[in-house]
Amino acid sequence: MPIIVVPKKITLLLLILSILCSINSSAASDWKELSSEHFILYYMNDENFSSQVLNKAENYYQRIASDLGYARNSNFWTWNNRAKIYIYPDHGSFMRSTGQPDWSKGMADYNKKEIVSFLGSGSFVESILPHEMTHLIFRDFVGFKGEIPLWLEEGIAQWEEEKDREMFRDYLGKYLSKNLLISLEELNVLDIRNIKKEDRLYLRVIYAGESKGFPVFLSGDNLVKVYYMESVSIVSFLIEIYGTDSFVSLCRGLREGKTFADALKSAYSPLINSMSELENKWIEYLRKF
């Protein structure tokens, strides 16, 4: 039988791969599991905290699913379709596994239907968990094929951070008083993911009542703040003033492939027939606070 000589570099590479596989196998075996009707939660330590997260997730699920009209679908996120939540033991292991930046407290993976965070993330249970769950549920409902405005998805996710709703409204009131609200037409086409927060100025069209909007320069940081505050405020206005059923109809129209303008008219006519009418009625709503 011939003798095969393996070069030293290949031998070293195989050894490294063997060690990495061993580490990954060991790490995977460290996961413990808790499950509920709609979730499977994986954790490494602190079962008490993990149980609290699981209970909170079920509570949030009921509220979010109801808001988006998914509560009527009893097979949603059950059995083999349950969403997964991973709680890493610390921030370092969370970053190493996910590749997230050091400021990140959690993340969601649409394709895998997973939410990932770590033990000790102070804002995870009250803010990040409902926010990321909303992204997953919303996308499950409307899909990815239609032209879904980014602000609408972000607004819904923030609105489900229930404890921060009044804070969002207070912040937006300050921008309204300074005439620094982005026009809804501008909001509809702006991709906030391309905005850098520091050391940049952006030219944007500002809402100016019945007259034409006028341009103004905003810093990246202020533009991001205005964008998110407006997004959650418009969602809040639609749900609180016109009810959940109409909002569900709006989302259903988007799922069917309608543009936002067409889905809006279909869901809210004759009360709201266009984006400009939505903008004006929303501003009237803001002035009451």
N, C-alpha and C positions, 0 to 999 in steps of 0.2 A: 504494500500500500504506500503510495507516494507521501512524502512529508511536505506539508504546507507551511511555509515560513511567513508569519504575519509581521509586517513592518511595525516598529516600535510605536510610530505615531498612531497607527490604526489601533494597536493594542491599548494605548492610553485613551483614545477616543471611546473605545468600547467599555473601558473601565469607568470613565466618567458617565457614560450613558447608563451603565448598570447602577451606579450610585444614585443618579437622578431618579431613575425608575423606582429604586428602593425607597427614596425619600418620598416621592409622590404616593407610592403605595401605602407607606406608613401614615402619611398625612391624611389620605382618604379614609384609612381605617380608624382615625381618631374622631370622625364625625359621629355624633349621636343624633337620634331622630325623634321628633315629636310630630304628630299629625292631627289634623282636624278635618272638617268636612271639605274645605276648599284649599287647604294649604298643607305642605310638608315642610317642616322647619328642621334645619340641620345646625347643630351647635357642637362646641367642643367642651365647654364648661359653663357653669352657672345655669342650671336647669330652671331655677326660679325665674330669672330674667327672661329666658327663652320662652317659658310658659306664658309670661305676661305679654311678650311680643305676639305670640300665637293668638291669644285671646283678643288683643287689640286688632290684629289683622282681620279676624272674623267680624268684629264690630264694624270696622271700616268697610269691609267688603259689603255688608248689608246696606250701609248708607250709600256708598258709591254706586253699587249696582242699581239701587232704587233710583238715584238721581239720573242715571243714564238709561234707565229703562230695561236693564238687564235682569232685574229681580224676577221678571216674568218667565225667564228661561231657567228652569230648575236644573238643567244638566250642565250649566255653565261652571267651569272650574271644579268639577267633581271627579271622583275616582281617579282614573289615569290622567285626567286633564288638570289636576290640582297644580296651583302655582307653587314654586319652591322659594324658600327664604333661607339664606345662609348667614349665620352670625359668626364671624371670625373672633378669635379670643382677644385681639388687640388691633390697633390701627396699622401697625407695621405689617402684620401678616395679611391684612385686608389689601394694602397697597401692593405688596409683592405678588399676590394672587391675581388681582384685577388690573394692575397697571394704572390705577387711578392716580391723579395728582394728590399732593399731600393735604390739600384743603378739602378733599372730598370726604363726605360722611356716609355715603351710600350710593348705590347705582341700581339700575334696572336693565335687564337684557330682554328686549322684546321677543327675539327669536326663540330663546330658551324659556321664556316666561319665568324669569328668576329675579329676585330682589336680594341684594348683597349688602351687608353692613358689618359692624363689629361691636363687640362688647364695650360699653362705656361711651358710645356715641350719644351725647346728651340730647341732640335734636332728632334722633332717629325715630323714636316711637311716636312723638307728637307731630312731627313735620315730614320727615323724609319718607317714612313708611306709607302714610296716606297719599303723599304726592306721587311716589313711584307706582303705587298700586293703581292710581287713577290713570297714569299713562298706559299701563298694561290693559286695564279694563276698557278704556276708551278706544284703544287701537284694536282690541278684540271685537269691539262693537262696530266701528266704522271702517276697519280695514286699512289698507295702505294704497289702494288704487286711486281713490278720489283726490281732488285738490282740497285738502284739509288745511285751513289757515293755521300756521304754527302758533299764532297768538291764542287761538281758540283752545287748542290742546293744552298749552301752558296755563291759560286762565282757568280751565277746569281743574287741572292738577293743583293749582294754588288755592282755589276755592275750597277744595276738600281739606286743606290745612285749616280746619275750623277755628282754631284758637287765634289765628292771625288775621281773620277777616276784618276786624275793626281797625287794626294797624294799617292794613292795605288801604282802607278807605280814608284814614287820616292823612296818610302820605299823599294820596292822590289829590285831596282837597288843597294841599299846599301848592301842588303844581298847577291846579286849576286857577287858583288865585293869582299865580304869576304868569298866566297865559302860556303855559309850556306843555300843553297836551298835544300829542301827535294826532293828526287827522286819522280817521278810521281807514280812509283809502290808503294812507301811508302805512298804517299798522298792518294792513292786509297783505302788503307785498314785502314788508321788511323781514329779513332773515336775521334774527338777533344773534344767531350762532356765529355770524361773521363779524360781529362788532367787538373791537378791542376796548377794554374798559379804560386803560390808562393812556394819557398823553396823545389823545387824538380828538379832533373836532369833526362832527358830522352835520351836514346840512340836511334839515328835514322840514317838511311842511307842517305847520302847526294849526290846530283847530282855531278858527276865528269867527265862530258864530255863523250868522247867515251870510256874511260877506265871504269873499274868497280867502282861503288860507294863505298865510304868508310864511316865507322861509325864515329859519333861524338856525344858528349854530348851537349844537349841544355837545358837551363832552361825552366821551364814550360811557363813562360811569353814569351820568345823568340820563343818557338815552336808554341804557339798560333798565334803570329804575323806572322810568316813565313807561317803558314798554310792558314790563311785568305788572305794574300797578294798574295800567289801563286794561290789560288782558283780564285780570281777575275781576276788575270792577264791572266790565261789560257782561261777563258771565253771571256775576252776582245780580246785576240789574235784570237780565233776562229771566233768571230763575225766580228771584224774589217778587218781581212785579207781574210776570206773565205765567208763572207756574212751571212745574216740572214736565207736564205733558207736552207743552209746546216746545220746550227745550229738547225733549226726547224726539219729537217730530223733526226738529232741525237736524239732530244727529243722524236720524234715519235717512233724511234727504241726502246728507253728505255720503252716507254709506251706499246709497243708490247711484252715486256719481254726479249729483247736481253740484253746481258751483255754490259757493257760500251765499251769494246774492239770491240765487234761485231757491235754495233751501230755506233761506230766511223768509222770503216772501210766501213760500208755500206753507211754512209753519206758523207765521204770525199775521198774515193778511186777514182782515183789512186794517188791523191795528198798526202794523209796520209793513210797508211795501217796498222799501229800498234801504240801502246802507246809509244814505243821507238821513232818512227818517230815523233809523236806529241811532245814529250819532246825535241828532238833535234831542231825541227823547232821553237818551242816556245822560246828556249834559244837564238837562232839566232835573233829572233824578239826582245828579251829583250836587247841584246847587242847594239841595235841601239839607245837606249835612254841614 
